[in-house]
Amino acid sequence: MTVFRHLFICLALAALAQISGPARAAEITLDPDTTFQTINGWEATADMVDTPHTPPWVRDREEMLDRLVSEVGINRVRLEIRAGAESSTGIVSDFISGKLPYKRWKSRRYETANDNGDPFSINWRGFDFAELDWHIENGVLPLMRRLQARGERLIVNLCYVAFRDGRYYHMEPEEYAELVLATYIHMRDTYGFVPDMWEVILEPDLSKNSWNGTDIGRAMAATAKRLRANGFSPAFVAPSVTDMRNALPYLDDIVAVPGAKEHMVEFSYHRYRGGGQKVLRDIAARGRELGIRTAMLEWWFGKATYKVLHNDLKNGEVSAWQGRVIEGHYDVENRDSAHPNLTLRPEIRYNLQYFRYIRHGARRIGATSDDPRNFDPLAFINTNGKYTVVVKAEKAGPVVLHDLPPGRYKLSYAVGSGSKELPDPAVVGPGAPLATEIPGVGVLTIAGF
């Protein structure tokens, strides 16, 4: 009995020594010869307010847009155009100018009226771009200016929205192509730019939508031909389904349409349903097979956490990602006062550890950990040649990175107790490792500069 008691005590002391002793560092190794996706932007949707003629954010808008770019790292915007933009009723203009209240506009915002019976002849009096213009002037152009001042550019993804029942004339490919062409011409002639991409239809798998994959493919093929004939470069995003399980069936029907696949640049999904790991990996595999980028372009209301982002980047191999509308990135206190207070939404504080340091054009490279369950790395090379490594940590502990190029690196983290950027950068010499640590569960970022 005494022997067993002594043995128990020895084992307990050994375990205690192991617990109280220095934690073993997770070893992370980089492999720049193994490459994955190229990042095409961190997206936010340009959102509409109830009173666009007197928006509630007058006092805090400038600060919010400044911080959205410099603090969060947003560099891509989803600009929306509703089906009701093709209409001569004046509903859209009346709402934007304050003549029509929000509730009345909301019930009619997807109503359409064909400009004429000829889809190859644009009757400009049959279009109302007032809502589109409001978004461009209040969201897109201000973001463009801020990114240009940083030597970057805003990626503009223009998305067609039509939450309405049954089939309607925009589902005729040539009529759809006319709307797209009219929008491109209007933007070019009014603002001097056109979208980088056109998202064909928002959430076609909802019950109040009637679009199938074949409809989307036919619209893409007709629109590509029309845009090319008028000197524009078509680039399409689809299918943007709400249920990830619908992404592959929609895609298969789209690419079966002759002329559709050639100008499809992003294979998009939303994360509201069906987000299993097999589905995610199948989306990535199909995108690789077709040579089309993947993108997670909506999961709002605080659901799109850093764990979702990390998973989508790693296993979905996404090139673009969206978790909020512009206004949704911040809580605003004392909005009616002279000095409103803007506070980052909880999940954004973690997500910006990716957004801010992994920039447009960054290429993901290989990164492995000897403790991937607790310290899971993703590594990228930005267009300036600087490396960024983001580690998803399931516990506090030290981390050692190998194979970083010589240079200086900013060290920052987000954990439950707060976020911090260390005041002194780490300096890495030739062939030397970088040792750092994270004080809790969260995200650790090592960014070359």
N, C-alpha and C positions, 0 to 999 in steps of 0.2 A: 504493500500500500504506500509505504514511504517512497519507494522508487518511482511509482506512478505520480505521486505528488510532486517530487522533484522534477520529473520529466515535464509535467504540466506547467510548472513554474518557469522552467527554461524556455519552453515553447512560447509561453505568454510574454516573457521578457524579450525574446527574439522578435516576436511580432510587434511589440511596443517599440523596439528600437528601429524596426523597419518603418513604422508609421511616423515616428518622431524624427527620423533622420532625414537628410536631404532628399528631395524628390528626384527621381531619375528624369533627365531631360528627354523629351521626345526629339528624335532625330529626323529632320526633313531634308530630302535630297531632291534637287531640281534636275530636269532633263530637257534642255532647250531643243534637242533633236526630235523630240516627240511633240507634235503640235495638234491642236484641236481648233475650236472656233475662233473667229475674229469678231470682236465686240462692235456692234453697230448702234449702241446708244442705250441710255437709261431714260425711259419714257415717262411722261406724265400727260394726262388728258387736259386739254384746255376746256374748263368747265364753265357752264352758263349760270348766271345768277337770276334771281326772280325779278330784279329790277335793273336791267342793263343800262337804262338811261341815267340811273342814280345808283351805281354799284355800292355795296356796303363796305368795300375794302379801300376806299379812297385814301385813308390815312396810313394804311399799312402795306399797300400794294408794292411800292418801290422797295421797301425793305424785304418783303417776302420774295420778290423776284431776284433781288441781289443775293439773298441767302440760298435760294433754291439752286442757283448756279454755283456760288462759291462755297457754300457749306455742304449742301446735299450732293451736288454733282450732276444734276439733271442736264442732259444735253440733247434730248429728243422730245418732240411734242406730238401728241395725237390731236390733230385738228379735224373737227367733224363737220360734215355737211349733211343735212337731213334731206330726205326725199322731197320735202316741201319747198326746197329751193327752186324747183321748177314749178312755178305758179305765178299767176298774174293777179291774185286776189289782194295782195298787199298785207296779208296777215303777218308775215315775217317782219317787214319794215315797221308795221304799226306796233308790234311788240317791242322791237329794239328802241323805238323812239318814245315809248311810254304811252302810246295811245290805246294799246290793248293790254289788259292785265294778264299776268302769268297763267292763271288757271284757264282762261279762254284760249290762250295760245297753246298751252300744253295739250289740250284736247284736240287741237287741229294741226299740230306742227308737222305731221307726216302726210297731210293732204297734198295731192299733186294735181296739176292741170297741165296737160301737154301744150307745149308752146305752139305747135302746129302739127299737121299730119305728115310732115316730111322730116324724118330723123337726120337727113343730110343738109338741112337748111335751118340754121339757128335764128329764131326770132327772139332777140334780146329782151323785148318787152315781156316775154314769157318766163323770165328768170328773176329771182329776188335773192341777191347775195348779201343782204344786210346782216344776217347772223354770222355768216362766214367772215365778212369784213370786220365785224365787232371783235371776233376772236383773234383775227390777225392783228388788229390795231392794239388790242388790250393785252394780248398774251404773246403771240408769236414774234412780232417785231421787237418788243422790249427784251425778250429772251435772246433773240438774234444779236441785238446790240451788245448785250452783256457777254455773250460768248465770243463775239468778234473782238471785244476788248481784251480777252484772254488769249487771243490767237487761235480760237476754235470756231466751229460752226455748229449751228443748230440743225439737227436732222428733222425734217418735217414729214410726217406720215399723215396723209389726208384720208379720212375714213368716212365711207358712205353709211348712213344710218337710216333704217326704214322699218321701225317696229309697227307693222300693220298686217292685217289679216288678208289672206287671199292673194291671187295673182293680180298684177297691175302692170301698166305699160313700161315701167322701168325694167321689168324682167325680160322685155324684148331686147336682144343684144344691141341692135343699132340705136334704139332709144337710150339705152344706158350709155352707150359710147358717146352719144350727143351731149348728155349731161356732163360727162367727164371732160370732154373737149371744151365745152363752154366754160367749165370751171377753170381749166388750165389757162385758157385765153384770158379770162377775167383776171386771174391772179397775175399773170405775166404783164398784162397791160396796165393794171392798177398798182401793183406792188413791186414788179420787177423780178419776181421769182415764181417758181412752180414747185409742187411737192417733190420730194425725193422719192416717195413711194405713194401708191394709192391702195388703201385697204378696201377690198371689194365690197364687203357687206359685214356689218357688225352682228355677230351672234346669230347666224342663220338657223341654228338648230333650236331656237326658242319656238314655242307653240304659236306665238304671234308673228312669226316670220315664215315665209313659204319658199325660201330659196333652198335648192339642193346643190350638190356638187356640180352637176351638169350645167345648171343655170349659171353658176359662178364661172365655170370654164368657158361657156359660150360668151358671157359678158367680157371676160378677159381677152378672148381671141378677137372679138369685134373692136374692143377699145384699143388694143395694141395696134391694130391696123390703122385705126382712125388717128391715134396720136402720132404714129410714125409719119403718116401722110401729111401731117401739119407741123412737122419739125420737132416733135417732142419725143422724149425717151421713156417708153413705158416700163414700169417696175411695180409689180403687184404683190400684195400681202393677202394671204388667205389661209384657212377658212375662218379663223377667229371664232371657233365654236365655244360654247359654254362648258360642254362636257368633253373632257379630253379623249374619251373613248370614241367620240365621233370624228376626231381629227383625221385619222387614217382613212376611213370610208369616204369622207368628203374629199380628201386629197386624191384618192384613187380615181374618183369620178371627174375631178377637175383636170388631171393630167391626161385623162383619156380623150379629152376634147382637143382636136388638132389646133395648134396655134396658141394654146393656153400656157403650157409649161415653159415655153421659151423665155417668157418675161416675168415669171414668178420668182421673186427674190427672197421671200420669207414665208415659211410654213408656220402659221401662228395658231395658238390655242389660248383659251382662258382656263382658269383653274377652279371654277365653281363646282364642278362635279368630276368624278371619274379619275382622280389623280393618283392612281396606283403606280408603283415603281416600274412594273412591266410596261404599262402604257407609255410612261415617260421615256423609257429606253427604246421602245419601238418607234416613237416619234423621232428620236435622235437618229436611229438607224435608217429610217426612211428618208430623212432629210439628207444624210450623208450619201445614201444611194443615188438620190436625184440631184445632188449638188446644190441643194437649196438650204439657206440658213433656217434655223428654228428660232421661235420667239414666243415668250410668254407675255401676252400683252394686256392682261387684266386679271387682277384679284384684289378688289377694293376692301374698304372698311377695316383695315388693320390686319387682315388675314395674311398678307404677303410678308412674312417675317424673314429674317436672315437665314433661317434654316430652309425655308422654301427656296429662297434665292440661291443658296449654296447648292441645293439639290438640282435645281433647274440648270445652273451653270455646269455642274459636274456630270449629271446623268442625262439631262435633256440637251446639253451642249447648246444652250440658247445663245444667240447673239444680241438679243434685245429683251428688255424686261420692264414691266410696269406694275406698280402696286398702288398708285394713288392718282387722283386728279391734282392739278396744281395747288388748289386751296387746301387739299387734304393733308399736305405734308406738315402743317403747323396748326396748333391750337392758338387761337387769338383771344387774349383777355383785354378787357377795357377797349374794345374796338371803337367805341364812340368817343373816347377821350383823345386828347392831343397826342398822347404817347401810348399807343397800343403795345401790348407785350406778346411777342411771338415765341412759342415754345415748340420744339420738335415733337411730333407724335412719337409714342414709345418705340415702335418698330423701325422708324426712320433713323433713329439714333444708331442703330446697329447696321442698317442697310447702307448707310453712307460710308461705312468702312470699306465697302466694295465700290460704290458709285464714284466717290471722290477721287479715288486713286487709280482705278482701272478706266482708262479713257477710250474714246472712240478710236477704232483701229487697232486696239490692243489684241495681241494674239496669245491665246492660252497655250501653255506648254506643260510638259509632264512635271508632276510633283508627287512624291510619295513620302509617307510617314511610317515609322516603325511602330506607331501607336495610333492608327487611323481612327479607332473608336473614340478616342479622347481628343486627338489633335489632327484634324483633317484639313490638309492644305489645298489651295488652288493657286496657281502661279500664272502670271501674264507678263508679256513684254510689250510695253507701250511703244507708240510710233517713234518716240525719241530714243529708243533703245534701253530705257530704264525698266528695271524689273519691279513688279509688285507681287507680293505674296500675301494672301489672306488665309488665316487659319481659323477654322471653326473649332472652338475649344469647349469640351464638355466638362472641364474642371480647371481649377487653377494649376499652374505649373510652369516649369522652364521649357524652353524650346531652343533647339540649335538648328540653324539652317546652313546647308552646305551648297556649294557651287554657285553662290551669288557672284556676279562680277564685282571687281573692286569699285569702291565708290562710297558715297554717303547715303544713308537710309533713314527716313523718318519712321519712328516707332509710335504706334497709337493703338488704342483698344477701346472697346465698349463692353462693359459688364453691368451687372445689376446695380452696383453702387454708383455708376456714372461712366463718363467717357473721358479719355485723357490722351493728349499727345505729349510725349516726353520732350522736355525742352532741348535736350542735346541729341543730335543725330548719332547713329552708330556709324562708325567708319570701318569698312571692310577692306583689308589688304589682299593682294594676290594670293589665291588659294586658301584664304583664311575663312573659318566659319563665322557666323553671326549668332551670338547667344543673347536671348532675351526671355521674358516671361510674361504671363498674363495672370492677373490676380483673382480671376473668377471665371465662371461660365460666360461665354460670349464670343467676341470676334477680335482677333489680333491682326493688325496690318503692318507689314514691313514694305515701305515704298521708297524706291530709289528716286533721287532728284539731282 
